[in-house]
Amino acid sequence: MTSLWRASRAPITSDDPVERCNDVVVGAGITGLVTALLLARAGRDVVVLEARDAGAVTTGHSTAKVSLLQGTRYSQLLRHQSEDVVAGYVEGNREGRDWLLRYCDEQDVAYQNRSAVTYAADSGRGLEQARAELEAASRMGLPVRWAEELPVPFEHAGGVVLDDQAQLDPMELLEALVDDLRAHSGRLVTGARVTGMGQSLRPVVQHTRGRTRCDQVVLATGTPVLDRGGYFAKLSVSRSYALAFDHPSPPEMMLISAGGSTRSVRDAPGPRLLVGGDGHATGRVRSEREHLDHLRDWTATHFPDAVETHAWSAQDYRSHDGFPFVGTMPRGLGQVHVATGFDKWGMTNGVAAALDLSASILGSQMPWSRPIHRRISRPAAVARLIGINARVGMSIVTRTAGVALHPLQPGSPAEGEGEVGRRGVVPVARSTVDGRTCAVSALCTHLGGVVEWNDAEQSWDCPLHGSRFAPTGEVIEGPAAQPLPARRMPDAEQG
Ligand SMILES: Cc1cc2nc3c(=O)[nH]c(=O)nc-3n(C[C@H](O)[C@H](O)[C@H](O)COP(=O)(O)OP(=O)(O)OC[C@H]3O[C@@H](n4cnc5c(N)ncnc54)[C@H](O)[C@@H]3O)c2cc1C
């Protein structure tokens, strides 16, 4: 499925030389490209290595609200952390937003000024959460206000409003970043998947286009792709959905619900209406398509004139304590840096991370990041960490046991379906899409989780840490660096 932003333009690809440089930035989403640009502007020789094309993963599928009001984030963060750590988060996001909008002004990237709203979806828990967010955001110095009535056609019990935020087309932004990077002698190599790294005195990055020796490496890959530091065990991964519609008069505000299943609403030039939400842990639902249908039904009820034009889904990562992980990786000799855990607020957090990482590589520090780097996890965050890993453990037990009992039968699944079963002792994932039947190992190449069929994206998704694979086994996203190996089909299908 392709997002509104990606459907209307050619993929951003580039084949610059990959040899020696000062800095390798891995990943050409918002975080990697802003980091690379800041380093290139400071005179460093930078190469960006991108496994697919720029914006192919989360950034190009974002709803791209650029906002300091972020759902119910402040009330959640304040529950687990002191005010000075949360204040660092707010300041980092403010600098991220301001840098981004100044950049859009300089580079003629269009954006629309909009009020951000966290609305109470009901007068029970939703209202309680929205009110708590009003209180928390005010405590953090944001000029929020309460509105009893919002100009929207769906039920609500008031909402928190923060004026003067923005929304944009993330692919238009990435195009400007790539052009600007190359104008500053930075290089972008797409179709180059990083598979490992050697490090004696200096890092040598191994990738599918060769090896690149450098001084510093930045992993801006969504979830980190090298398993140092065990970040995958401290992150939960959530997929959510978005639909774009032609609509004559969408609300000209950026809304997100508090209470119940998330609904996120914004407009876009056209005019268009965007509706998102209905997130869940990757690879742990019966049908992804059902989640898209929930959004369709909700939209049909509240915006009967809406005509669907695009549908897509994407995932993002949340750390156990809710704060992004930004900084040097353990065992990386201070030469390997990482940025992850934006929890679906990466338009500002990704830029904040880029400001922080580039400052650190250039020998300084953003003052607001100090309390965040020094934070100590509180008991509630430690409990969340245990919860994340307990759910992973449950998934291993139930999924592996289910597959062990289910032999694959000859004959292929129906068109557009996938099935996992055992052939001998080996679990095999078999799918048929566009008339092509493929059989691949059902064991994720990251940590051996048994993959699940995603019936919306037609991909194999790992319920452990969110790695995703095409029916043919190629990596789409997540911490896995190697494809699922091909397997022999059950006999009746051979040819
Ligand atoms: C549905 C949805 C809606 C969202 N809406 C908003 C919003 O309204 N506002 C907001 O602030 N945030 C939003 N977010 C979050 C935001 O989009 C993300 O946090 C942000 O885009 C992450 O950017 P990134 O550059 O860190 O990661 P990505 O955009 O995922 O970029 C990482 C890149 O690394 C590449 N890569 C991965 N592994 C390798 C490898 N081994 N070798 C080479 N390259 C590799 C990938 O191909 C990818 O291009 C949303 C997220 C989702 C899922």
Ligand as a Chemical Component Dictionary entry (heavy atoms), coordinates in Angstrom:
data_LIG
# 
_chem_comp.id                   LIG 
_chem_comp.type                 NON-POLYMER 
_chem_comp.pdbx_formal_charge   0 
_chem_comp.three_letter_code    LIG 
# 
loop_
_chem_comp_atom.comp_id 
_chem_comp_atom.atom_id 
_chem_comp_atom.alt_atom_id 
_chem_comp_atom.type_symbol 
_chem_comp_atom.charge 
_chem_comp_atom.model_Cartn_x 
_chem_comp_atom.model_Cartn_y 
_chem_comp_atom.model_Cartn_z 
_chem_comp_atom.pdbx_ordinal 
LIG C1  C1  C 0 1.148  5.843  10.857 1  
LIG C2  C2  C 0 2.128  6.831  11.445 2  
LIG C3  C3  C 0 1.789  8.171  11.516 3  
LIG C4  C4  C 0 2.691  9.079  12.042 4  
LIG N1  N1  N 0 2.333  10.392 12.131 5  
LIG C5  C5  C 0 3.180  11.269 12.692 6  
LIG C6  C6  C 0 2.818  12.630 12.828 7  
LIG O1  O1  O 0 1.723  13.032 12.458 8  
LIG N2  N2  N 0 3.712  13.474 13.397 9  
LIG C7  C7  C 0 4.916  13.052 13.839 10 
LIG O2  O2  O 0 5.677  13.842 14.395 11 
LIG N3  N3  N 0 5.291  11.761 13.701 12 
LIG C8  C8  C 0 4.463  10.877 13.131 13 
LIG N4  N4  N 0 4.827  9.579  13.014 14 
LIG C9  C9  C 0 6.180  9.182  13.398 15 
LIG C10 C10 C 0 7.213  9.591  12.372 16 
LIG O3  O3  O 0 6.699  9.426  11.072 17 
LIG C11 C11 C 0 8.465  8.734  12.577 18 
LIG O4  O4  O 0 8.856  8.805  13.925 19 
LIG C12 C12 C 0 9.602  9.221  11.721 20 
LIG O5  O5  O 0 9.206  9.300  10.375 21 
LIG C13 C13 C 0 10.791 8.297  11.867 22 
LIG O6  O6  O 0 11.778 8.755  10.993 23 
LIG P1  P1  P 0 13.166 8.021  10.893 24 
LIG O7  O7  O 0 13.971 8.765  9.910  25 
LIG O8  O8  O 0 13.736 7.865  12.252 26 
LIG O9  O9  O 0 12.814 6.558  10.395 27 
LIG P2  P2  P 0 12.384 6.063  8.931  28 
LIG O10 O10 O 0 11.613 7.075  8.193  29 
LIG O11 O11 O 0 11.776 4.724  9.104  30 
LIG O12 O12 O 0 13.771 5.921  8.196  31 
LIG C14 C14 C 0 14.669 4.878  8.472  32 
LIG C15 C15 C 0 15.334 4.494  7.170  33 
LIG O13 O13 O 0 16.377 3.567  7.461  34 
LIG C16 C16 C 0 16.426 2.633  6.416  35 
LIG N5  N5  N 0 17.066 1.410  6.897  36 
LIG C17 C17 C 0 16.611 0.538  7.819  37 
LIG N6  N6  N 0 17.479 -0.478 7.984  38 
LIG C18 C18 C 0 18.514 -0.224 7.153  39 
LIG C19 C19 C 0 19.736 -0.902 6.874  40 
LIG N7  N7  N 0 20.060 -2.059 7.452  41 
LIG N8  N8  N 0 20.582 -0.351 5.965  42 
LIG C20 C20 C 0 20.284 0.820  5.336  43 
LIG N9  N9  N 0 19.135 1.503  5.567  44 
LIG C21 C21 C 0 18.257 0.982  6.469  45 
LIG C22 C22 C 0 14.960 2.387  6.068  46 
LIG O14 O14 O 0 14.840 1.820  4.757  47 
LIG C23 C23 C 0 14.380 3.780  6.205  48 
LIG O15 O15 O 0 14.329 4.478  4.983  49 
LIG C24 C24 C 0 3.948  8.648  12.496 50 
LIG C25 C25 C 0 4.280  7.295  12.434 51 
LIG C26 C26 C 0 3.379  6.390  11.920 52 
LIG C27 C27 C 0 3.751  4.941  11.889 53 
# 
loop_
_chem_comp_bond.comp_id 
_chem_comp_bond.atom_id_1 
_chem_comp_bond.atom_id_2 
_chem_comp_bond.value_order 
_chem_comp_bond.pdbx_ordinal 
LIG C1  C2  SING 1  
LIG C2  C3  SING 2  
LIG C2  C26 DOUB 3  
LIG C3  C4  DOUB 4  
LIG C4  N1  SING 5  
LIG C4  C24 SING 6  
LIG N1  C5  DOUB 7  
LIG C5  C6  SING 8  
LIG C5  C8  SING 9  
LIG C6  O1  DOUB 10 
LIG C6  N2  SING 11 
LIG N2  C7  SING 12 
LIG C7  O2  DOUB 13 
LIG C7  N3  SING 14 
LIG N3  C8  DOUB 15 
LIG C8  N4  SING 16 
LIG N4  C9  SING 17 
LIG N4  C24 SING 18 
LIG C9  C10 SING 19 
LIG C10 O3  SING 20 
LIG C10 C11 SING 21 
LIG C11 O4  SING 22 
LIG C11 C12 SING 23 
LIG C12 O5  SING 24 
LIG C12 C13 SING 25 
LIG C13 O6  SING 26 
LIG O6  P1  SING 27 
LIG P1  O7  DOUB 28 
LIG P1  O8  SING 29 
LIG P1  O9  SING 30 
LIG O9  P2  SING 31 
LIG P2  O10 DOUB 32 
LIG P2  O11 SING 33 
LIG P2  O12 SING 34 
LIG O12 C14 SING 35 
LIG C14 C15 SING 36 
LIG C15 O13 SING 37 
LIG C15 C23 SING 38 
LIG O13 C16 SING 39 
LIG C16 N5  SING 40 
LIG C16 C22 SING 41 
LIG N5  C17 SING 42 
LIG N5  C21 SING 43 
LIG C17 N6  DOUB 44 
LIG N6  C18 SING 45 
LIG C18 C19 SING 46 
LIG C18 C21 DOUB 47 
LIG C19 N7  SING 48 
LIG C19 N8  DOUB 49 
LIG N8  C20 SING 50 
LIG C20 N9  DOUB 51 
LIG N9  C21 SING 52 
LIG C22 O14 SING 53 
LIG C22 C23 SING 54 
LIG C23 O15 SING 55 
LIG C24 C25 DOUB 56 
LIG C25 C26 SING 57 
LIG C26 C27 SING 58 
# 
